[in-house]
Structures are given as structure tokens and as C-alpha cells.
Amino acid sequence: MCMNLALHRRVDARSKNVVIFIAAMLVGIMAYTGELGYTPVVLVLLLIAVVIGKYGSK
């Protein structure tokens, strides 16, 4: 059971890191192009990362 919990936490951390990376890439695209249309997508991705971080390890 302990090994399963450790694996679950590792997957949650990886998932959160992937979501944050995608959000950061979109912020980079927004900065490069000057297009602010991706802002809601970035905010949703960051909210998903927070939810994964808060509730994913339980």
C-alpha cells in the first residue's frame, strides 16, 4: 500500500508539472505575439495545477 501511495504522489507531481509547463509555454507565446487571447486558458491551466496539487495526493 505504501508503494502505491508513493507512486500516486509521483504521478500527481508529474501531472502538475506538465500542466504548469503548458501554462508557461502559453504565457511565452502571449508575450512573444502580444496576443492576450490565451489568458483564460492559462488561468484555467493554473487552476487545474492547484487542484491537482491540493487534492491529488489524498
MIMAR-187602 format. One line per field, with one value per residue: residue number from 0; residue in one letter; x, y, z of N, C-alpha, C, O, CB in turn. Coordinates in steps of 0.05 Angstrom, whole numbers, plus 5000, padded with zeros to 4 digits. Glycine has a CB too. Layout:
BEGIN
n (NUM	...)
res (A	...)
nc1 (X	...)
nc2 (Y	...)
nc3 (Z	...)
cac1 (X	...)
cac2 (Y	...)
cac3 (Z	...)
cc1 (X	...)
cc2 (Y	...)
cc3 (Z	...)
oc1 (X	...)
oc2 (Y	...)
oc3 (Z	...)
cbc1 (X	...)
cbc2 (Y	...)
cbc3 (Z	...)
//
This chain:
BEGIN
n (0	1	2	3	4	5	6	7	8	9	10	11	12	13	14	15	16	17	18	19	20	21	22	23	24	25	26	27	28	29	30	31	32	33	34	35	36	37	38	39	40	41	42	43	44	45	46	47	48	49	50	51	52	53	54	55	56	57)
res (M	C	M	N	L	A	L	H	R	R	V	D	A	R	S	K	N	V	V	I	F	I	A	A	M	L	V	G	I	M	A	Y	T	G	E	L	G	Y	T	P	V	V	L	V	L	L	L	I	A	V	V	I	G	K	Y	G	S	K)
nc1 (5016	5039	5077	5043	5020	5064	5076	5029	5033	5078	5060	5020	5051	5081	5040	5021	5067	5070	5023	5033	5079	5056	5022	5061	5086	5045	5041	5090	5082	5042	5070	5108	5078	5043	4991	4934	4894	4898	4896	4851	4855	4906	4897	4858	4889	4927	4894	4877	4926	4933	4890	4903	4950	4930	4888	4904	4940	4913)
nc2 (4976	5025	5033	5041	5089	5124	5121	5143	5195	5212	5211	5250	5295	5298	5305	5355	5386	5382	5408	5460	5472	5473	5517	5556	5556	5576	5627	5647	5647	5685	5730	5735	5743	5783	5775	5771	5735	5683	5684	5667	5611	5600	5615	5577	5530	5538	5538	5484	5460	5476	5450	5396	5394	5404	5367	5320	5285	5260)
nc3 (5000	5015	4974	4931	4945	4944	4889	4869	4889	4861	4808	4811	4822	4775	4737	4753	4743	4688	4672	4691	4660	4608	4614	4623	4574	4541	4563	4547	4491	4489	4507	4467	4420	4434	4439	4478	4482	4500	4555	4589	4582	4604	4657	4672	4666	4706	4750	4748	4759	4812	4836	4826	4857	4908	4919	4895	4922	4962)
cac1 (5000	5057	5089	5022	5016	5087	5073	5007	5043	5097	5044	5007	5071	5088	5017	5021	5089	5063	5003	5047	5096	5039	5014	5084	5090	5025	5049	5112	5070	5028	5090	5121	5060	5027	4963	4925	4871	4903	4896	4833	4866	4928	4885	4846	4910	4939	4874	4878	4950	4928	4872	4920	4968	4916	4871	4914	4955	4896)
cac2 (5000	5048	5037	5052	5117	5138	5123	5161	5223	5219	5217	5275	5316	5299	5317	5384	5399	5383	5429	5486	5476	5481	5544	5574	5558	5594	5654	5654	5653	5710	5751	5738	5753	5806	5766	5764	5717	5658	5688	5649	5584	5599	5616	5551	5510	5542	5528	5455	5452	5479	5428	5371	5396	5404	5343	5296	5267	5249)
cac3 (5000	5016	4948	4914	4953	4933	4860	4865	4893	4839	4784	4815	4819	4746	4724	4760	4729	4659	4669	4695	4636	4586	4620	4619	4545	4531	4572	4529	4466	4493	4509	4441	4399	4443	4439	4505	4480	4514	4584	4603	4581	4623	4684	4676	4670	4732	4769	4748	4773	4841	4845	4827	4880	4933	4923	4882	4938	4983)
cc1 (5017	5069	5068	5018	5040	5085	5051	5017	5062	5082	5030	5027	5079	5065	5016	5043	5083	5043	5016	5065	5079	5029	5037	5090	5070	5031	5072	5102	5056	5047	5103	5103	5044	4998	4954	4900	4874	4901	4876	4843	4888	4917	4872	4867	4923	4920	4874	4903	4947	4910	4887	4938	4954	4902	4883	4928	4938	4884)
cc2 (5025	5054	5049	5081	5134	5142	5143	5190	5231	5226	5244	5298	5320	5313	5347	5398	5402	5406	5457	5492	5485	5510	5564	5577	5577	5623	5664	5662	5680	5733	5756	5751	5778	5800	5758	5746	5691	5660	5670	5620	5581	5599	5589	5529	5513	5534	5498	5446	5455	5457	5402	5372	5393	5377	5318	5277	5254	5222)
cc3 (5000	4989	4929	4920	4942	4903	4854	4868	4871	4814	4787	4811	4789	4731	4729	4745	4699	4655	4671	4671	4613	4590	4615	4589	4532	4539	4554	4501	4467	4493	4482	4420	4407	4444	4467	4505	4494	4545	4599	4604	4602	4652	4691	4681	4697	4754	4771	4763	4803	4851	4846	4851	4906	4939	4911	4900	4961	4975)
oc1 (5010	5072	5075	5015	5035	5091	5054	5010	5062	5089	5029	5020	5082	5070	5011	5039	5090	5046	5010	5067	5087	5029	5032	5097	5077	5026	5072	5111	5058	5043	5108	5112	5034	4981	4967	4888	4854	4904	4883	4839	4889	4926	4874	4864	4930	4928	4872	4902	4957	4915	4883	4941	4965	4903	4872	4928	4949	4870)
oc2 (5045	5077	5066	5097	5156	5163	5158	5208	5254	5244	5259	5318	5342	5329	5363	5420	5422	5421	5475	5515	5504	5526	5585	5599	5593	5642	5688	5681	5697	5754	5779	5768	5793	5817	5740	5742	5677	5640	5659	5606	5560	5583	5579	5513	5493	5523	5486	5426	5438	5446	5387	5351	5381	5367	5296	5253	5239	5210)
oc3 (4987	4982	4913	4902	4933	4893	4835	4852	4862	4799	4768	4799	4780	4714	4710	4735	4687	4635	4656	4663	4598	4571	4604	4580	4515	4524	4546	4489	4449	4481	4475	4405	4391	4449	4480	4526	4500	4559	4619	4624	4616	4668	4713	4699	4710	4775	4793	4777	4818	4873	4865	4865	4925	4961	4916	4894	4977	4991)
cbc1 (4981	5079	5099	4996	5015	5113	5066	4984	5058	5116	5023	4995	5097	5093	4991	5024	5114	5051	4980	5064	5110	5015	5004	5109	5088	4997	5058	5132	5050	5011	5111	5130	5040	5032	4959	4918	4865	4931	4889	4805	4877	4946	4865	4828	4931	4946	4846	4879	4974	4915	4848	4936	4983	4896	4844	4933	4978	4873)
cbc2 (5000	5044	5010	5037	5120	5123	5095	5155	5224	5195	5194	5277	5310	5272	5304	5388	5383	5357	5426	5486	5450	5462	5547	5562	5530	5586	5654	5631	5631	5710	5744	5711	5732	5830	5742	5790	5712	5647	5717	5650	5577	5624	5638	5543	5513	5572	5539	5445	5470	5507	5426	5369	5422	5426	5349	5305	5282	5267)
cbc3 (5024	5037	4937	4919	4983	4940	4848	4884	4920	4834	4779	4843	4835	4735	4733	4790	4733	4650	4689	4721	4629	4583	4650	4633	4531	4541	4602	4526	4457	4519	4530	4431	4391	4426	4419	4520	4451	4507	4589	4590	4553	4620	4686	4653	4648	4736	4762	4719	4763	4846	4826	4801	4879	4934	4911	4861	4950	4990)
//
